[in-house]
Amino acid sequence: MTTAVLDRGVPSVAEAPVVPPHGGPGRTRITAKALEHVAVNIAAESLGVPAGRVKVELADDRGALALIVTSPMRAIPLARVSATPDALQRSGGSIVERVSAATGAIAARVEQLSGSSVSRVSIRVSGLEIDQEGRVS
């Protein structure tokens, strides 16, 4: 199991003030289920697996959002890595490098789409989904 953690220590903006059309003050709340759904889809895209295979737990980290992602990730076959020296780099690097990159990408995208500050993303790789080499017609 590999875990990568991004720690930013940023205050939360999960409840952002909004100004309604009539000019009075208001608040917009995003439910935990909606945030979880957004995070699952972002993590699935970042790790190259179907969203149904990804689990995300949300936690409060001193007012900011902490994400714990458990998911398999896509990988290339070892035979391809052995046969083609640059295959590993072309696929995005080692598993550790790809998990580290996914950690930052997930945090940034969740912040961008939800408006919530993300202090930490932990990714637990639960398995590998090997890209099968198919025939080219």
N, C-alpha and C positions, 0 to 999 in steps of 0.2 A: 504494500500500500504506500502510495506517495502522497504527501501533503505539502502544498505550497501555501504560504500565508502572505497576504498583502495587508500591511498595517499602516493606516494613514492618520488616525487620530483626528478626524474631522467632525465637527458638530452636526447634528441631525437637522434636516429640513423636510422630514416626512410630513409635517403639517405646515405647509407653506401658506402665508396669508395671500388672499386673493381679493381683488376688487370686483364685485359683481357689477353688471351693467347699470344698475340704479345708483352706483357710487358709494354704497355702504360697505363696511368691513365684512369679511367672511373668512371661512376656512375651507380648504379642500382636504379631505381625508382619503387616503388610499388604503384599502383593506389589506391585511396580511396575505390573504388568499390571492389577491390581484398581484401583489409584489412577488409572491412565490411563483405564480404563473409566468410572469415576465422573466424572473431569474432562471427558471427551468428552461425556457426557450432560448435565452441568451447563452446559457451554459451548454445546451445541446448543440447549438450552432458552433460555438467555440471549440468544442471537443469532437465535433464531426459525428455525432450519434443522434438517433431519434429522441425526441423529447420524452417519449414514454419510458426511456431507460434511465432518465436523470431524476434524482431526488435532491431537493433543496430544502434545508432547514433555515429559518430566519431567527435571528437572536438580536436582542438589544445590547449594544456595546457602548454603554455610557451615553445614550442618546443617539448614537449612530447605528447603522444597520450592519450586522455581521452575517455573512452567508456561509453555510456549510454545504458544499456540493458533493454528492456521492454519485459517481457515474463511471461507466466504461469510457474508453476513448478509442478513436480510430488509430490504427498503426499500419505500417507497411510490413510485408513478410520479411523475415530474417534472410531468406534466400536472396531477395532483391537487394538488401543492404550489403550482403557479401559479394554479389555479382556486380553491382554498380557502386563504385566508391562514393559518388556524390549523391546517391539516392537518399541518404539520411538527411542531409542538409536541404535537399529539394523538397522533402516531406515536412519540413518545419523544424528539424533538429531532433535531439533525443527526447525521450518521454519527459524527462525532468525539465528540459528547456521549453517544451511545448506546454506543460502544465503551468510553468512560471508565466509564460506569455498569456495563456488563457486566464490566469488569475487577474492580471491587470486589465485585460480586455473585458472580462465579465464585470469587474468593479466599475470601470468607466462607462460601459453601456447601461448598466442598471442605474447608475447615477443620472445619466443623460435622459433615459426614458421615464424614470420615476420621480426625479427631483429629490430623492433621498440620498443622504450622505452614506457612503459605504466605507466603513473603517477597516473591514477585514473580509477576505475571501479565503476559505480553506477548501481545497479540492482533494477528495479522497478517490483515487482511481480504483474502481472495483473490478476492472478487467480490461482486456484489450479486444477490440473488434478488428480483425485483420482484413485489410483490403485484399480481396481475391483478384488475382490477375486473370482477366478474361481475354478471350480471343478478339482480335480486331478484324472485322469483315472487310 
